[in-house]
Amino acid sequence: MKRSSFPWFWIALAAILLLIPGPATRLLLDVVGGLTLLFLLLPLVAAGVGYLGWQVIRRQLRTCPACGTTSFGSELCPACGTFLGQGSQNSARSGEVQPLDASQVTINVESVDVEACIDDDTCSSS
């Protein structure tokens, strides 16, 4: 099979355009530079748009205080039906888990002798 010299024609044409100054050379360099910038900056622009989109979506997500299910923009939990509103609306609804004030809560901790539990096997986790 005979090889075509077709690519050599385009290579020679590009070399002539680059070596001979003129508007065609300037146009070719501008197009090549623009395509290079497009391919280099397109992933960065796409990443920025994706990040901003994720931030907008994340603001719409709500986590249920009763069961922990995450839902998108609804006022009631789809799993347990708890009201997911903010502020005083939570206290107006009955049958909900109310947030606790950390300064008013006491946590009882029982100490267990770990070595005695290992030896006796009588420790319970209740």
N, C-alpha and C positions, 0 to 999 in steps of 0.2 A: 504494500500500500504506500502511496505517495503522501508524504507529509505536506500539509498546507502551510504556506508562509503567511497566512492571514494574521496571526498574532504579531508577527514582526512588522507588519504594516502599521498597526495601532501603536506599537512601541516607538517606531520611527516618527510617527506623527506627533506623539506626545513629546518626544525629545526635541523635535523641531519647534513646537509651540513653546517649550520651556526655554530654548536657547535664543529664539528670535523674539525680541521685545515687541509688545503690541497689545491691543485690546483682547485678542483671543487668549493670550497667555495669562493676562490678568483675570479674565473670566474663569479660566480653568483653575487657577490657583485659588480664587475665591470660592468656587464650588467645592473643591477638594478640602479647603479649610473649614467651610461650613459643615460638610458631611462629617469631618473629623470631630468638630466640636459637638455636633448632634449626637454622635455615638458615644462620646465621652461623658456628656452631661445628661443624657437621657436616663441612665440608671440613677443618677443623683436626684434628678427631678422626680422620678417615679418613687424613690424612697421617701423623699420629703412629702409628697402627696399622700403616700400610704401612711406615714407617721401621723400627719394631721387628720386623716380619716379615722385612724385608730383612736386618737384622742377624742374625737367627736362621738364615736360609737361608745367608748368607755364611759363617757359622762352619762349616757343613756342607760347603762346597765345598773340594775339594783339588786342587792342581795337581801334575801328574806332574813329578818332577825330571828325567826322561829325555827326554820328548817335549813337555812343556808343555801337555798336554791337561787341561782342567778337568773334573772329574767330581763327582758329588753323593753323598757319603757311602760310597763303596765303598772296599775295602781294596786292590784291584788296579786298575791303570789299564785302562780299557776299550780303549784304542788299542794299547798295547804290552805290557801285562801286568806292568808294574813294580809292586812292592809300595809302597803309599803310606802305610804306618804311620809312627809317630813314634818318635824316640829309638833305643833299642838294638835294636829290632826290625829296623831298616833294615840294621844291620851283620850280623845273623844270616842274612840272605838272600844268596844268591850271584847273580852276574850283574846287579848293580844299579849305578847310578851313585852313588858315595859322595860325600857333601859334603866339600869341601876346606876346610882351615883356612887362612884368609887370611894368617896370620903365617908359614906354612910354604911358601908358594907364591911362585915367582919368575916375573915376567912379562918376557919378552924383547921388546924393541921395536927394530925396525930403522928407522934414519932414512933418508929418501930425499930427495934434492935435488929439490924440486918444479920449479924452473926448468929443470933439466937434463931432466926427464921431458917437459916440454912441448916443448922444442926437439928432442929426439932421438926421441921416441916409442918408447923402448926399455925403459921401466919395465914391470915385471910386478907383478901383484898377488898373488904367491904367498907 
